[in-house]
Amino acid sequence: MKGECTEKNLPMVWLWLLLILATIEFATSRTTPPPLPIPPLPTWSQLKWQRRELVMFHHFGVNTFTDSEWGTGHENPSVFNPTALNAGQWVDLAVDAGFSLVILTAKHHDGFCLWPSEYTDHSVERSPWRGGKGDVVGELAAAAKDRGVDLGLYISPWDRHDKRYGQETQYNEYYLGQLQELLNRYGSVSEIWFDGAKGSNAPNMTYYFGSWFSMVKELQSAINIFSDAGPDVRWVGDEMGYADSTCWSTINRTSLRIGDGSIVSYLNTGDPRGTDWLPAECDVSIRKGWFWHKSQSPKSLSQLLDIYYNSVGRNCVLLLNVPPNTSGLISDTDVTRLREFRKAIDVIFSSNLAQGSVIKVSSQRGGKKSNFGPKNVVDGDHVWTYWAPEEQKDGSHWIEFGWNGKEIRFNVVRIQEAIGLGQRIQRHEIYVDGDRVAANTTTVGYKRLHRLGRVFHARSVRIKIVQSRGLPLISSVGLHFDPFWHN
């Protein structure tokens, strides 16, 4: 009978069965591809900036010597004379404290230039420091390069000294010339800082930000430009070093204007429907003022840690100002406090109790043999390896850590997203031992730190993703104990 299995055609049947099984095995053994990214996405430079976590600011200039915050523009350059200036000390401190980028106020609102500019005589060239041959920008650039630290610059658009200020075309040309000097003369610059400050004598002064930004990118293609409206890094909206509990790296740049105070709350939170990747930088000074004043002292360790949790721990980078004193050095009290700060961060986060745990998940993209398993969250890669769940109808995804019935003690939970594929998590919860909610909140982003209200002794910890844009992709989880936190 046609199609009947006989001894004659039995080998052929087995051959077909083996071929089918081999095809199935080959198909199922193929690597499951990653999920599609959800735009907008960070550029390479933005991602490098985000991973720094800490950036150091140095406010330094004539204000340091006149005990002022805002100079008048009429200061005699002779007041600038830091007799012991050592930019190497500044950079050594940055390295010791874990900062990989330092930003200098090359020119503040008073118009005094910390480099010998060809466009003005109001600079270090007219000061007694180094016999008029000094260059603070150059010395810092050289010290940073020697120690593998990146350089950033701030050059105030508002100039209270130059007589061209208020004359739109002439002043914008002058400012552009100084930008070209700085970006051509001192090698690679990783971040340039702009604000929208304006003088009361010319409140309608127009800054040609578009032209300035284009020139900056032409001269330094890998640079990040900071301002209220980016285009690469945005202001967080305050000078306390705090972001909102909800903080998106995404925002609509068309809604932003540099110097527009009405957008502060929008800058603080970002926008889940934002069309531009524009992460926030939190700026704050280690002292009350931005420039050094003998009467002021650095913030306490507990204050600095609080700032850290509310900036780095809320998907931002912390820009911490550390002003040199009149001798041209970072004061001993500031040095001591920054070293305490670094040591405290190392104590808190050097040990991750999630490592060595038994990890369970709601599902795994591509099955248990795929590259998206839960072990990725403790492998030390905070960006490009991650746990990815399967699509689920109810949208609920979770990852749970257990220690075979043993208890762990912790009071900090760290969660990080694979932001190279977009920021996704909109709401998440943390459960301890199945039913105790330790946290119920919103965004994660590059890093979310939950400093919990008390110390937990737990046998299991579950992170539940309640709502997300597409699949949540968790790159790293940490469970830590902070001995400095007293609620």
C-alpha atoms as one frame of an Amber mdcrd trajectory, in Angstrom:
protein
   0.000   0.000   0.000   1.242   3.447  -0.872   2.905   5.182   2.158   3.017
   1.974   4.214   6.067   1.643   6.487   7.923  -1.483   5.471  11.329  -2.908
   6.337  12.534  -1.612   2.982  11.651   2.054   3.624  12.176   2.063   7.464
  15.739   3.515   7.230  14.354   6.403   5.170  11.705   7.128   7.835  14.366
   7.242  10.551  16.493   9.493   8.390  13.628  11.945   8.050  12.928  11.829
  11.784  16.569  12.529  12.594  16.610  15.399  10.108  13.495  16.937  11.703
  14.944  16.595  15.214  18.233  18.129  14.102  16.381  21.043  12.515  14.424
  21.630  15.728  17.605  21.437  17.845  19.416  23.856  15.505  16.512  26.303
  15.582  16.171  26.247  19.360  19.925  26.526  19.933  20.233  29.753  17.949
  20.941  32.808  20.083  17.844  34.798  20.950  18.302  38.363  19.688  18.038
  41.310  22.075  14.796  43.279  22.218  14.511  46.321  20.008  15.692  49.574
  21.585  13.095  52.132  22.631  14.224  55.597  21.476  15.455  58.114  22.325
  18.844  56.614  23.158  22.062  58.030  24.638  25.034  58.798  22.434  28.413
  57.268  23.205  29.503  60.522  24.864  26.349  60.745  26.969  26.716  57.154
  28.121  30.351  57.749  29.096  29.288  60.874  31.000  26.514  59.010  32.866
  28.882  56.283  33.987  31.191  58.830  35.605  28.548  59.471  38.294  30.752
  62.160  39.904  32.173  65.326  38.323  34.170  68.006  40.168  33.660  71.749
  39.670  36.277  74.367  40.559  35.020  77.928  41.032  38.146  80.078  41.085
  38.980  83.639  40.065  39.057  87.210  41.344  36.038  86.473  43.569  38.283
  84.133  45.557  40.423  87.109  46.543  37.631  89.669  47.077  35.480  87.357
  49.232  32.623  87.656  46.724  30.229  85.370  44.892  29.506  87.674  41.964
  32.249  90.054  40.892  31.563  93.538  39.539  33.821  93.340  36.492  35.839
  96.290  37.814  38.303  94.278  39.907  41.953  95.113  39.360  43.737  92.023
  37.953  46.426  92.622  40.558  44.182  91.047  43.230  44.669  87.645  41.589
  47.830  86.169  43.103  47.590  82.527  44.292  51.164  82.151  45.513  51.037
  78.359  46.002  48.739  77.294  43.155  49.141  73.603  42.372  46.643  72.180
  39.896  48.179  68.769  40.494  46.822  68.870  44.047  43.315  69.545  42.700
  43.524  66.612  40.298  45.084  64.262  42.862  42.136  64.970  45.141  39.705
  64.292  42.295  41.353  60.927  41.636  41.402  59.996  45.332  37.722  60.890
  45.669  36.649  58.978  42.542  36.051  61.886  40.151  37.108  61.343  36.527
  36.250  64.811  35.163  37.055  68.290  36.506  35.384  71.498  35.251  37.000
  74.915  35.756  35.374  78.356  35.687  37.664  79.667  32.952  35.660  82.920
  33.026  32.932  83.870  35.496  30.443  86.758  35.288  33.157  89.294  36.232
  34.842  88.642  32.886  38.298  87.858  34.329  39.932  85.124  32.215  42.021
  82.396  33.833  43.952  82.027  30.591  45.864  84.675  28.567  43.163  85.554
  26.045  44.067  87.448  22.898  40.683  89.184  22.997  40.953  91.000  26.352
  43.507  92.404  28.770  41.303  91.434  31.735  43.087  88.160  32.436  45.905
  86.424  34.324  48.295  88.158  31.935  47.789  91.424  33.851  48.111  89.823
  37.278  51.280  89.438  39.395  50.805  85.655  39.471  53.680  83.868  37.694
  54.899  87.335  36.632  51.996  87.642  34.225  53.040  84.448  32.418  50.619
  82.103  34.192  47.748  80.103  32.722  45.379  78.367  35.164  43.497  76.585
  32.380  46.756  75.333  30.896  48.104  74.110  34.218  44.891  72.264  35.046
  44.725  70.736  31.549  48.300  69.457  31.874  47.766  68.072  35.387  44.547
  66.341  34.346  46.161  64.791  31.275  49.087  63.473  33.346  46.691  61.696
  35.709  44.165  60.426  33.154  41.420  62.810  34.291  39.223  64.568  31.730
  38.848  68.347  31.484  35.735  70.503  31.343  35.301  74.279  31.089  32.763
  76.922  32.067  32.833  80.295  30.316  30.096  82.655  31.434  28.003  84.217
  28.666  27.487  87.232  30.942  30.568  89.459  31.064  30.391  92.409  33.472
  33.763  93.768  32.358  33.763  93.802  28.563  32.289  96.963  27.023  30.930
  94.987  24.080  28.393  93.305  26.356  24.941  94.504  25.326  26.013  95.030
  21.704  24.567  91.878  20.244  26.738  91.136  17.212  30.018  92.453  18.606
  29.716  90.597  21.896  28.629  87.300  20.342  31.653  87.475  18.046  33.908
  88.201  21.031  32.479  85.276  22.994  32.829  82.939  20.017  36.462  83.945
  19.662  37.155  83.024  23.276  35.391  79.697  22.809  37.658  78.944  19.869
  40.735  79.833  21.942  39.801  77.449  24.720  38.719  74.558  22.528  41.714
  74.805  20.186  44.447  75.440  22.746  44.027  72.907  25.572  43.464  69.543
  23.945  40.416  67.379  24.497  37.546  68.944  26.467  34.889  66.507  27.659
  32.197  68.899  28.911  31.482  72.575  28.396  29.119  74.402  30.699  26.700
  77.158  29.663  24.096  79.075  31.621  21.743  81.887  30.647  22.841  84.541
  33.159  22.330  88.106  31.931  23.176  91.559  33.250  20.502  93.998  34.386
  22.095  96.579  32.097  21.178  94.444  29.073  18.258  92.185  30.059  17.281
  91.671  26.423  20.764  90.628  25.357  20.562  87.738  22.894  23.125  84.970
  23.075  23.734  83.086  19.841  23.628  79.678  21.494  22.931  77.896  18.215
  26.083  79.289  16.619  28.128  78.703  19.755  26.994  75.087  20.062  27.711
  74.390  16.393  31.233  75.762  16.765  31.796  73.715  19.934  30.804  70.478
  18.167  32.932  71.352  15.147  36.015  71.815  17.309  35.358  68.997  19.827
  33.134  66.308  18.325  32.993  64.075  21.429  32.203  66.887  23.879  29.020
  67.097  25.982  27.338  70.508  26.068  25.549  71.396  29.301  22.803  74.019
  29.571  19.177  74.311  30.657  18.294  72.935  27.227  21.247  70.682  26.485
  21.842  69.618  23.769  23.687  66.812  25.615  23.207  67.372  29.363  20.460
  69.365  31.092  20.376  71.272  34.351  18.339  69.522  37.057  16.598  72.784
  37.971  18.111  73.561  41.391  21.500  74.110  43.007  20.938  71.767  45.955
  22.168  68.626  44.204  18.709  67.001  44.266  16.676  65.438  41.495  12.995
  64.574  41.760  12.045  61.090  42.912  10.808  60.607  39.342  13.632  61.441
  36.952  13.607  60.650  33.243  16.635  61.075  31.018  14.162  61.842  28.249
  12.630  65.273  27.669  11.358  67.501  24.846  14.047  70.023  23.960  11.504
  72.127  22.062   9.885  72.873  25.448  13.153  74.191  26.941  14.672  77.654
  26.887  18.032  78.536  28.426  17.461  80.864  31.371  13.703  80.229  31.529
  12.855  79.796  35.226   9.333  78.537  34.483  10.613  75.127  33.356  12.351
  74.137  36.593   9.883  71.396  37.567  10.011  69.958  34.037  13.830  69.908
  34.141  13.674  68.165  37.517  11.501  65.240  36.401  12.055  64.923  32.664
   9.356  63.450  30.456   8.449  59.776  29.819   7.190  60.846  26.382  10.250
  62.974  25.682  11.706  62.811  22.190  15.281  63.709  23.228  17.830  61.936
  25.439  18.951  64.722  27.759  20.028  63.415  31.180  20.245  65.712  34.207
  23.305  66.990  36.056  22.906  68.021  39.717  25.166  70.927  40.661  25.913
  71.840  44.283  28.864  73.228  46.225  30.667  71.449  49.041  30.379  74.771
  50.907  27.563  77.280  51.169  29.128  79.476  48.489  30.534  78.588  45.092
  33.791  80.490  45.634  36.049  79.911  48.622  35.382  82.011  51.722  37.411
  81.771  54.904  34.234  81.982  57.001  32.692  78.855  55.457  33.218  75.154
  56.108  32.423  72.081  54.017  29.136  70.253  54.328  29.021  67.313  56.728
  29.523  63.740  55.564  25.843  62.976  56.173  24.847  65.945  53.978  27.132
  64.802  51.160  25.771  61.251  51.335  22.220  62.593  51.275  23.085  64.582
  48.139  24.658  61.478  46.580  21.548  59.362  47.117  19.341  62.104  45.667
  21.470  62.772  42.597  23.476  59.723  41.501  20.812  57.592  43.167  18.096
  59.243  41.085  19.508  58.732  37.606  21.728  61.852  37.522  25.381  62.816
  37.646  26.547  64.806  40.672  28.573  67.929  39.856  30.218  68.845  43.158
  31.954  72.212  43.426  35.218  72.229  45.406  36.701  75.773  45.339  40.445
  76.425  45.667  41.428  78.968  48.321  43.490  82.172  48.019  46.760  80.215
  48.045  45.584  78.245  45.017  45.057  74.960  46.877  42.038  72.956  48.013
  41.703  73.602  51.757  42.612  70.784  54.142  39.078  70.643  55.579  37.630
  70.059  52.108  40.284  67.461  51.298  39.500  65.565  54.497  35.754  65.678
  53.890  36.047  64.455  50.302  38.234  61.538  51.360  35.669  60.656  54.032
  32.978  60.836  51.361  34.862  58.466  49.055  35.580  56.037  51.883  31.920
  56.005  52.915  30.763  55.244  49.356  33.288  52.404  49.152  32.181  50.988
  52.517  28.510  51.031  51.494  28.811  49.637  47.980  31.914  47.425  48.009
  29.868  44.462  49.227  26.820  43.297  47.264  24.654  40.815  49.167  22.822
  39.906  45.946  25.939  38.097  44.778  25.884  34.476  45.834  22.108  34.454
  46.173  19.652  32.116  44.478  17.926  34.248  41.855  14.443  33.527  40.514
  12.574  35.443  37.838   9.055  35.639  36.471  10.389  34.610  33.028  13.456
  34.833  30.815  13.578  36.004  27.240  14.471  33.079  24.987  14.302  30.509
  27.773  16.837  29.347  30.335  19.618  28.833  27.779  19.467  32.391  26.429
  21.867  35.243  27.168  19.275  37.199  29.154  19.322  35.293  32.426  19.127
  36.710  35.952  22.823  36.133  36.686  23.528  39.115  34.436  22.361  41.472
  37.193  25.311  40.492  39.418  28.050  40.119  36.785  29.531  43.601  37.289
  28.512  44.965  33.866  26.142  47.850  34.556  25.103  48.552  30.961  25.378
  45.861  28.322  24.398  42.613  30.035  20.955  42.400  31.588  18.029  40.260
  32.615  15.177  40.451  30.105  11.812  38.759  30.722   9.412  37.375  28.163
   6.426  39.390  27.066   3.507  38.879  29.467  -0.127  39.847  29.080  -0.440
  41.396  32.547   2.865  43.249  32.143   4.063  42.145  35.578   7.704  41.087
  35.832   9.769  40.294  38.889  13.200  39.166  40.009  13.730  37.625  43.448
  16.833  36.968  45.557  17.019  34.304  48.253  19.674  32.764  50.483  18.312
  29.253  51.153  16.538  30.304  54.323  19.391  32.384  55.709  18.880  36.040
  56.618  20.751  39.027  55.256  20.884  42.516  56.726  20.521  45.484  54.368
  19.052  48.969  54.087  19.963  50.003  50.529  18.670  48.588  47.250  20.441
  49.496  44.007  18.725  48.942  40.636  20.161  49.800  37.228  18.654  49.667
  33.748  20.364  48.833  30.452  19.904  52.419  29.274  21.806  51.768  26.050
  18.478  50.345  24.856  16.395  53.149  26.345  14.951  54.106  29.727  11.919
  51.906  30.339  10.807  51.364  33.938   7.899  53.613  34.932   6.952  52.082
  38.281   8.453  49.425  40.522   8.044  47.948  43.997  10.362  46.165  46.424
   9.068  43.352  48.644  10.846  41.806  51.615   9.969  38.208  52.584   7.035
  38.142  50.237   4.644  40.665  51.693   6.405  43.672  53.214   6.650  46.554
  50.746   9.980  48.286  51.297   9.558  50.726  48.409   6.868  51.725  45.929
   8.024  54.311  43.447   8.624  55.261  39.815  11.699  55.524  37.577  15.052
  53.739  37.658  17.253  54.833  34.734  21.017  54.338  34.893  20.969  53.994
  38.680  18.325  54.080  41.373  19.366  53.913  45.022  16.713  53.192  47.620
  17.954  54.127  51.077  15.245  52.371  53.051  13.596  53.697  56.168  15.069
  50.978  58.378  17.415  48.000  58.421  15.799  44.814  57.103  16.659  41.256
  58.092  15.356  39.258  55.162  15.306  35.783  53.653  14.082  37.026  50.281
  13.916  40.283  48.360  11.724  40.738  45.297  11.799  43.616  42.821   8.554
  43.875  40.898   8.276  45.932  37.733   4.714  47.182  37.767   4.820  49.328
  34.625   7.359  49.885  31.867   7.797  51.090  28.303   8.224  47.723  26.594
  10.224  45.018  28.324  12.140  46.130  31.422  15.861  45.421  31.055  17.654
  45.279  34.403  21.437  45.358  34.095  22.434  45.336  37.762  20.986  44.867
  41.237  22.712  45.447  44.543  21.679  44.906  48.142  23.891  46.885  50.480
  24.258  47.955  54.086  24.836  51.646  54.849  26.207  52.045  58.414  26.094
  55.855  58.068  22.323  56.028  57.599  20.305  56.781  60.692  16.632  57.454
  60.028
